[in-house]
Amino acid sequence: MISTETSDDAASEEGYDRRRRAQWLAGQARADGVARRDMLRLLAAAGVTAGAAGAVPALGAPRAQAATGASVTAAAAPGIVKPLPAERFTIRGTNAETKFEALAGTPFLTPASHFFVRNHTATPRLDARTWSLKIWGDGLKGGGLEYGGAREFTLADLKRLPSVTRTAFVECAGNGRSFFTTQQGQPASGTAWTLGAIGNARWRGVRLSEVLRRAGVSRHAVDVLPRGLDAEYVTDDGTNLGRVRRPLPVSKALDDVILAYEMNGAPLPADHGYPVRVLVPSWVGIASIKWVGDIEVSAQPLYSPWNTQFYRLFGDKYPPEGSAPLTHQTLKSAFELPWNGRVEAATTHHLTGRSWSATGAITRVDISTDAGTTWHRARLKDTPHRATWTRWTTPWHPKTPGPTTLLARATDTTGHTQPETTPHNTQGYLFDAVVRHPVTVV
């Protein structure tokens, strides 16, 4: 029997995280690439203080990365490969945010030409003919890489395995971050996304559980760590954090995670993970590692910078060590209309937009065209499902010229409705409040 978390643990990242911190304190976990100060902060909840630092195991140097068999060449131009026309995208550093108005008239599935790009560095150019995925670690039968127990899969190998298809959005954890500042007057660090750091696609690939079982995952495995083939990430202060990687509990890895090699019926585009990416439906986008090159299966709990320094909630409303690592995304709505757009008076307009939830299907969307004074229900255009979005429409016949504010407020099958405000966190994750969309009637 494979050692997974209990059903309660699988649903509770808080319980999982508490146990992992205790295991790290006992010297039973690894935290390569995590600054000592950050592990001390995490361990504060387990009763460790800076004065007891001698009780904390010293962090070792980053371990050698497993060979991947991939051929990586420099992109023709650094950054993003696909065209980024101004009518579709807003460039934000190494990232490209989809302009939501550009989705008007597009189908339920986001075309690759309109899909947002979140890169830590630059899109690597990989050759699928020489690419391979190495599964390794002491959580495999035979001891993994050190004892010759690693398994390697080419793209052709993966395609010979039973395939599955999942329709799901991928959304950056910081989507909506800018509204902490503009709506709530609370600054947050990171890329100033509005609502366009999301795309919805039909992904085809092989279950990660299928690959792990064929690689020989053992009953001792507790964590699975996919790592990307993009360049090592160096912070603004010069700290090299290595390649992007983020551990998953084995229970999640054996559940609904897939290794995707197609997007909307075509091979993955370069910017979206070609030739193979991890897809973790409904979880924050960082979990869905692009350009995956190796996966460590560990009998010891694992930490990385992407579930310690980043992708936790820090701030006045959270404990000093931060929240548990982020897992599920949240609930949002957006209009397919330009920000500060102009609309004609005495004309009937058909407002359109999209709402989405990671934890339930959308059951209703309420619209206000007068800054929240009155509300009416929009018509849903799609059959709602969890982890995808639902398109909606509503007529509007403005009579009086002047500025006004449009609001869209979604409710899902869990009973969750978008709130008026989101509790602040310093890195601006999981903004779920109703967004105030300004327009001018002319």
Rosetta blueprint (number, residue, H / E / L):
1 M L
2 I L
3 S L
4 T L
5 E L
6 T L
7 S H
8 D H
9 D H
10 A H
11 A H
12 S L
13 E H
14 E H
15 G H
16 Y H
17 D H
18 R H
19 R H
20 R H
21 R H
22 A H
23 Q H
24 W H
25 L H
26 A L
27 G L
28 Q L
29 A L
30 R E
31 A L
32 D L
33 G L
34 V L
35 A L
36 R H
37 R H
38 D H
39 M H
40 L H
41 R H
42 L H
43 L H
44 A H
45 A H
46 A H
47 G L
48 V L
49 T L
50 A H
51 G H
52 A H
53 A H
54 G H
55 A H
56 V L
57 P L
58 A L
59 L L
60 G L
61 A L
62 P L
63 R L
64 A L
65 Q L
66 A L
67 A L
68 T L
69 G L
70 A L
71 S L
72 V E
73 T E
74 A L
75 A L
76 A L
77 A L
78 P L
79 G L
80 I L
81 V L
82 K L
83 P L
84 L L
85 P L
86 A L
87 E L
88 R L
89 F E
90 T E
91 I E
92 R E
93 G L
94 T L
95 N E
96 A E
97 E E
98 T E
99 K L
100 F H
101 E H
102 A H
103 L H
104 A L
105 G L
106 T L
107 P L
108 F L
109 L L
110 T L
111 P L
112 A H
113 S H
114 H H
115 F L
116 F L
117 V E
118 R L
119 N L
120 H L
121 T L
122 A L
123 T L
124 P L
125 R E
126 L E
127 D L
128 A L
129 R L
130 T L
131 W L
132 S E
133 L E
134 K E
135 I E
136 W E
137 G L
138 D L
139 G L
140 L E
141 K L
142 G L
143 G L
144 G H
145 L H
146 E H
147 Y H
148 G L
149 G L
150 A L
151 R E
152 E E
153 F E
154 T E
155 L H
156 A H
157 D H
158 L H
159 K H
160 R H
161 L L
162 P L
163 S E
164 V E
165 T E
166 R E
167 T E
168 A E
169 F E
170 V E
171 E E
172 C L
173 A L
174 G L
175 N L
176 G L
177 R L
178 S H
179 F H
180 F H
181 T H
182 T H
183 Q L
184 Q L
185 G L
186 Q L
187 P L
188 A L
189 S L
190 G L
191 T L
192 A L
193 W L
194 T L
195 L L
196 G L
197 A L
198 I E
199 G E
200 N E
201 A E
202 R E
203 W E
204 R E
205 G E
206 V E
207 R E
208 L H
209 S H
210 E H
211 V H
212 L H
213 R H
214 R H
215 A H
216 G L
217 V E
218 S L
219 R L
220 H L
221 A L
222 V L
223 D E
224 V E
225 L E
226 P E
227 R E
228 G E
229 L L
230 D L
231 A L
232 E L
233 Y L
234 V E
235 T L
236 D L
237 D L
238 G L
239 T L
240 N E
241 L L
242 G L
243 R L
244 V L
245 R E
246 R L
247 P L
248 L E
249 P E
250 V H
251 S H
252 K H
253 A H
254 L L
255 D L
256 D L
257 V L
258 I E
259 L E
260 A E
261 Y E
262 E E
263 M E
264 N L
265 G L
266 A E
267 P E
268 L L
269 P L
270 A H
271 D H
272 H H
273 G L
274 Y L
275 P L
276 V L
277 R E
278 V E
279 L E
280 V L
281 P L
282 S L
283 W E
284 V L
285 G H
286 I H
287 A H
288 S L
289 I L
290 K L
291 W L
292 V E
293 G E
294 D E
295 I E
296 E E
297 V E
298 S E
299 A L
300 Q L
301 P L
302 L E
303 Y L
304 S L
305 P H
306 W H
307 N H
308 T L
309 Q L
310 F L
311 Y L
312 R L
313 L L
314 F L
315 G L
316 D L
317 K L
318 Y L
319 P L
320 P L
321 E L
322 G L
323 S L
324 A L
325 P L
326 L L
327 T L
328 H E
329 Q L
330 T L
331 L L
332 K E
333 S E
334 A E
335 F E
336 E L
337 L L
338 P L
339 W L
340 N L
341 G E
342 R E
343 V E
344 E L
345 A L
346 A L
347 T L
348 T L
349 H E
350 H E
351 L E
352 T E
353 G E
354 R E
355 S E
356 W E
357 S L
358 A L
359 T L
360 G L
361 A L
362 I E
363 T E
364 R E
365 V E
366 D E
367 I E
368 S E
369 T L
370 D L
371 A L
372 G L
373 T L
374 T L
375 W L
376 H E
377 R E
378 A L
379 R E
380 L E
381 K L
382 D L
383 T L
384 P L
385 H L
386 R L
387 A L
388 T L
389 W E
390 T E
391 R E
392 W E
393 T E
394 T E
395 P E
396 W E
397 H L
398 P L
399 K L
400 T L
401 P L
402 G E
403 P E
404 T E
405 T E
406 L E
407 L E
408 A E
409 R E
410 A E
411 T E
412 D E
413 T L
414 T L
415 G L
416 H L
417 T E
418 Q L
419 P L
420 E L
421 T L
422 T L
423 P L
424 H L
425 N L
426 T L
427 Q L
428 G L
429 Y L
430 L L
431 F L
432 D L
433 A L
434 V L
435 V L
436 R L
437 H E
438 P E
439 V E
440 T E
441 V E
442 V L
